[in-house]
Structure formats: structure tokens, C-alpha cells
Amino acid sequence: MSTMKTIRVRIKPKTRVSVLDEPDADGVWLAQLKSPPIDGKANEELIALVAQRFACPKSAVSIKSGVTSRMKRIQIKES
């Protein structure tokens, strides 16, 4: 049976390295992304980063809200 997990992520695009930092006191993760927020490149990189961090396929990760915002709600399907 699979379960859904939702996390909130604050995006910082155009950084030197791509990294997903642990959540802060409010439970918000910080994603530093190399990609610029153009043509969905940053969103694609974010999905790959979250999938890698939670050891799941990219298809199990989706952006539920905030597609064009720096604050996003990400849903992860865990098996």
C-alpha cells in the first residue's frame, strides 16, 4: 500500500550547487537549484532532487501547488 507525503519547499534558483536542505523550524525545506526558473527547468531539477533525497522514482514526485512560485507544495508517493 502506498502513502502520500507532502512537504513545503522554498526555492532558490540560479545557485552554484543543487542541494535540498533539511526542513527549518516551520517544516519548510530549502532547495537550492542551479537551473533558472525558465521553461520549467527549475521545477524539473527540483523533482529530480526530491526523488533522489527520498529514494523514489521521479514519477512519484509531483508539484501540487506553487508551480510558478518560490514556495511550493510537493507530494511524494511512498510505496
DOVEXDREN-203864 format. One record per residue: residue in one letter; x, y, z of N, C-alpha, C, CB in turn; residue number from 1. Coordinates in pm, 1 decimal. Glycine has a CB too. Layout:
BEGIN
('A' (X Y Z) (X Y Z) (X Y Z) (X Y Z) NUM) ...
// end
This chain:
BEGIN
('M' (85.0 -119.4 0.0) (0.0 0.0 0.0) (88.7 124.5 0.0) (-96.2 0.5 123.3) 1) ('S' (56.3 218.5 -84.0) (138.0 339.6 -91.5) (73.7 452.6 -11.0) (157.5 382.8 -238.5) 2) ('T' (160.4 537.2 41.7) (113.3 651.9 118.3) (163.8 779.1 51.8) (160.5 644.0 266.3) 3) ('M' (97.7 888.9 80.8) (137.1 1018.2 25.6) (198.1 1103.0 135.6) (16.3 1090.6 -38.8) 4) ('K' (305.4 1169.9 101.3) (371.0 1261.7 193.9) (376.7 1397.1 124.2) (515.5 1210.9 235.3) 5) ('T' (345.0 1503.7 194.9) (351.4 1637.6 137.9) (453.4 1719.8 215.1) (212.4 1706.0 140.2) 6) ('I' (541.8 1785.9 140.3) (640.0 1873.5 203.8) (629.5 2012.6 140.6) (785.2 1815.8 189.1) 7) ('R' (668.1 2113.6 217.0) (673.7 2250.1 163.8) (819.3 2282.3 135.7) (610.4 2354.6 263.6) 8) ('V' (843.6 2342.0 19.3) (980.7 2370.0 -23.7) (991.9 2514.3 -69.8) (1023.9 2274.0 -136.5) 9) ('R' (1093.9 2584.3 -20.9) (1125.5 2719.1 -67.7) (1238.5 2704.9 -169.3) (1166.1 2815.6 52.0) 10) ('I' (1220.9 2767.2 -284.6) (1315.6 2753.3 -394.8) (1409.7 2872.3 -402.2) (1241.5 2737.3 -526.7) 11) ('K' (1535.8 2842.2 -426.6) (1635.3 2945.7 -452.2) (1704.4 2907.2 -584.2) (1739.9 2959.1 -331.3) 12) ('P' (1660.3 2965.0 -695.7) (1717.4 2927.1 -825.6) (1851.9 2995.0 -852.8) (1619.8 2961.6 -937.0) 13) ('K' (1918.0 2946.5 -956.0) (2044.5 3001.0 -1005.1) (2154.3 3005.1 -898.3) (2022.0 3139.9 -1058.9) 14) ('T' (2172.2 2894.3 -826.8) (2280.8 2884.3 -728.8) (2395.2 2802.9 -790.0) (2230.7 2818.6 -595.2) 15) ('R' (2507.4 2797.0 -721.3) (2623.1 2722.7 -773.6) (2605.7 2572.0 -765.7) (2747.6 2762.0 -698.2) 16) ('V' (2537.9 2527.4 -660.6) (2517.9 2383.2 -642.5) (2370.0 2353.1 -621.8) (2600.7 2330.8 -522.7) 17) ('S' (2331.2 2231.2 -654.6) (2194.4 2186.8 -630.7) (2192.2 2105.9 -502.3) (2139.7 2103.2 -750.6) 18) ('V' (2111.9 2150.7 -407.8) (2104.8 2081.0 -278.8) (1966.9 2101.0 -216.5) (2215.8 2131.5 -182.3) 19) ('L' (1921.2 2000.4 -144.0) (1794.1 2008.2 -72.3) (1826.8 2001.8 75.6) (1694.7 1892.9 -114.7) 20) ('D' (1814.1 2115.8 145.1) (1848.6 2124.4 286.8) (1735.0 2076.1 374.9) (1885.4 2267.0 323.7) 21) ('E' (1771.5 2029.2 493.0) (1674.7 1982.0 592.4) (1570.9 2090.8 622.9) (1747.2 1939.3 722.3) 22) ('P' (1451.4 2049.7 664.8) (1348.4 2149.5 695.7) (1386.7 2238.1 814.7) (1215.9 2080.0 724.4) 23) ('D' (1339.2 2362.2 810.4) (1364.3 2455.0 920.3) (1262.3 2430.7 1031.7) (1357.9 2602.4 871.0) 24) ('A' (1257.4 2519.0 1128.8) (1167.4 2503.3 1243.7) (1020.1 2500.2 1202.1) (1189.9 2616.5 1343.2) 25) ('D' (988.1 2564.2 1089.5) (849.5 2565.0 1039.9) (819.4 2445.6 949.9) (821.9 2694.0 963.7) 26) ('G' (917.2 2358.0 929.4) (897.3 2240.9 845.0) (913.8 2268.2 696.3) (762.1 2185.1 869.4) 27) ('V' (975.2 2381.4 661.3) (994.2 2417.7 521.3) (1135.4 2379.3 477.9) (969.2 2569.6 499.4) 28) ('W' (1144.4 2300.6 371.4) (1273.1 2261.0 314.9) (1325.2 2374.9 228.3) (1260.5 2129.1 232.3) 29) ('L' (1456.3 2384.4 209.9) (1515.9 2483.2 119.9) (1584.8 2409.4 6.4) (1616.6 2575.8 195.5) 30) ('A' (1542.6 2438.1 -117.0) (1604.2 2376.5 -234.8) (1683.9 2482.5 -308.9) (1496.7 2312.3 -328.3) 31) ('Q' (1814.6 2460.1 -317.4) (1899.3 2547.6 -397.1) (1919.4 2477.1 -530.5) (2037.4 2579.0 -325.1) 32) ('L' (1883.7 2545.6 -638.7) (1886.2 2484.4 -770.8) (1977.6 2560.1 -865.2) (1746.5 2477.7 -828.5) 33) ('K' (2052.6 2487.4 -946.5) (2139.3 2550.2 -1046.1) (2056.5 2612.9 -1158.1) (2237.8 2447.4 -1104.0) 34) ('S' (1946.9 2549.5 -1191.9) (1864.9 2592.7 -1305.5) (1795.4 2725.7 -1281.6) (1761.8 2487.8 -1336.8) 35) ('P' (1777.5 2803.8 -1389.0) (1698.6 2927.1 -1377.7) (1550.2 2891.8 -1383.7) (1736.0 3028.8 -1491.0) 36) ('P' (1464.0 2978.0 -1331.1) (1319.5 2949.4 -1334.0) (1258.5 2982.6 -1470.7) (1247.1 3029.4 -1223.6) 37) ('I' (1311.5 2920.9 -1575.2) (1265.4 2946.6 -1712.5) (1224.6 2814.8 -1775.8) (1376.4 3016.8 -1797.9) 38) ('D' (1110.9 2813.9 -1842.0) (1060.4 2695.6 -1914.4) (1051.1 2570.9 -1826.2) (1150.2 2665.9 -2033.4) 39) ('G' (1026.0 2588.3 -1697.1) (1008.5 2474.3 -1607.5) (1136.5 2400.0 -1571.5) (914.6 2379.2 -1668.7) 40) ('K' (1252.3 2455.6 -1608.5) (1379.6 2387.7 -1580.4) (1402.9 2370.0 -1430.3) (1495.8 2466.2 -1641.7) 41) ('A' (1375.3 2473.0 -1353.0) (1394.8 2463.6 -1207.7) (1299.7 2360.2 -1146.9) (1373.1 2601.6 -1141.1) 42) ('N' (1176.4 2354.1 -1194.7) (1080.3 2256.0 -1144.0) (1126.7 2113.4 -1174.2) (941.3 2280.7 -1205.3) 43) ('E' (1179.5 2090.4 -1294.3) (1230.8 1958.0 -1330.3) (1347.1 1919.1 -1239.4) (1275.4 1955.3 -1478.0) 44) ('E' (1437.0 2014.1 -1216.5) (1551.5 1987.2 -1130.0) (1505.4 1960.2 -986.7) (1650.3 2105.4 -1133.0) 45) ('L' (1405.1 2034.8 -940.4) (1351.6 2014.6 -806.1) (1294.1 1874.3 -791.3) (1244.2 2119.4 -774.7) 46) ('I' (1216.4 1829.7 -888.6) (1156.3 1696.1 -883.2) (1265.2 1589.5 -876.6) (1065.1 1672.1 -1005.7) 47) ('A' (1370.5 1605.5 -956.9) (1481.9 1509.4 -954.9) (1551.9 1509.5 -819.4) (1583.2 1541.8 -1066.3) 48) ('L' (1570.6 1627.3 -762.0) (1638.4 1640.7 -632.5) (1556.7 1575.9 -519.8) (1663.4 1789.6 -600.6) 49) ('V' (1426.8 1600.6 -520.3) (1338.4 1542.2 -417.3) (1334.8 1389.7 -433.1) (1193.2 1601.7 -427.5) 50) ('A' (1325.4 1341.7 -556.8) (1322.3 1197.1 -581.3) (1450.0 1130.6 -531.1) (1303.2 1168.2 -731.2) 51) ('Q' (1562.7 1195.5 -555.4) (1691.2 1142.7 -509.6) (1696.2 1140.7 -356.6) (1808.0 1227.0 -566.3) 52) ('R' (1652.9 1247.9 -293.9) (1657.5 1260.9 -147.2) (1569.7 1156.7 -77.3) (1613.3 1401.6 -105.6) 53) ('F' (1451.1 1130.9 -135.1) (1357.0 1037.2 -73.9) (1365.2 897.0 -134.9) (1215.8 1090.4 -87.5) 54) ('A' (1465.8 874.1 -219.7) (1490.5 743.3 -281.0) (1365.6 685.8 -346.5) (1542.7 646.1 -176.9) 55) ('C' (1305.7 763.4 -434.9) (1187.7 718.5 -507.6) (1202.1 762.4 -653.9) (1056.0 776.1 -443.4) 56) ('P' (1123.3 704.4 -743.6) (1132.1 747.3 -884.0) (1076.1 888.4 -902.6) (1056.7 648.6 -975.0) 57) ('K' (1123.6 956.8 -1005.8) (1075.2 1093.3 -1033.6) (924.5 1094.7 -1056.3) (1146.9 1152.0 -1156.5) 58) ('S' (871.1 985.0 -1109.7) (726.7 977.8 -1136.6) (643.7 979.3 -1008.2) (694.7 851.8 -1216.4) 59) ('A' (707.2 952.2 -894.4) (636.2 951.8 -765.6) (632.5 1090.4 -701.7) (701.9 852.9 -669.6) 60) ('V' (698.0 1188.6 -764.8) (706.6 1324.5 -709.8) (627.1 1419.5 -799.0) (855.6 1371.5 -698.1) 61) ('S' (541.3 1500.5 -737.2) (465.7 1598.8 -815.7) (451.7 1729.7 -738.7) (326.3 1543.6 -852.2) 62) ('I' (440.1 1838.2 -814.3) (420.4 1970.7 -754.5) (270.3 1993.5 -745.0) (491.0 2084.8 -839.0) 63) ('K' (221.2 2001.9 -621.9) (77.0 2017.9 -600.4) (33.3 2163.6 -608.2) (37.7 1960.1 -465.6) 64) ('S' (117.7 2255.8 -563.0) (84.0 2397.9 -573.8) (212.6 2478.3 -577.8) (-6.4 2444.0 -455.6) 65) ('G' (204.6 2596.1 -637.7) (318.8 2684.7 -643.6) (409.2 2662.2 -763.3) (397.4 2670.7 -520.5) 66) ('V' (354.0 2612.2 -873.6) (435.0 2582.1 -992.4) (516.3 2703.6 -1037.1) (345.3 2534.5 -1107.2) 67) ('T' (458.0 2823.1 -1028.8) (529.4 2943.9 -1071.3) (579.3 3027.6 -953.6) (439.4 3028.7 -1158.9) 68) ('S' (569.6 2972.3 -833.8) (607.8 3044.6 -712.5) (737.9 2989.0 -656.1) (496.0 3036.3 -606.8) 69) ('R' (801.9 3065.1 -567.1) (921.9 3013.9 -499.7) (886.9 2922.8 -383.9) (1007.6 3128.8 -449.8) 70) ('M' (762.6 2928.9 -336.5) (717.5 2839.4 -229.6) (626.3 2734.8 -293.3) (642.9 2918.6 -114.4) 71) ('K' (663.0 2608.1 -278.3) (588.2 2500.9 -344.1) (545.8 2394.8 -244.0) (671.8 2437.4 -455.3) 72) ('R' (436.3 2327.1 -276.4) (393.4 2208.1 -202.1) (420.4 2088.6 -292.4) (240.2 2215.9 -159.6) 73) ('I' (503.7 1997.3 -244.1) (544.8 1880.9 -320.8) (480.1 1757.5 -259.3) (699.8 1867.2 -324.2) 74) ('Q' (424.0 1672.9 -345.0) (364.2 1548.6 -297.5) (452.7 1432.1 -341.2) (218.5 1531.7 -351.6) 75) ('I' (482.7 1344.0 -246.9) (568.3 1228.0 -272.0) (487.8 1102.3 -243.9) (697.8 1232.2 -184.4) 76) ('K' (480.4 1015.4 -343.7) (410.3 888.9 -327.1) (512.7 786.6 -279.6) (340.3 843.1 -460.6) 77) ('E' (491.0 737.0 -157.1) (583.0 638.3 -98.8) (519.4 500.7 -104.5) (619.7 675.1 47.7) 78) ('S' (599.3 401.1 -142.1) (543.0 265.8 -151.1) (572.2 184.6 -27.0) (597.3 193.6 -273.1) 79) 
// end
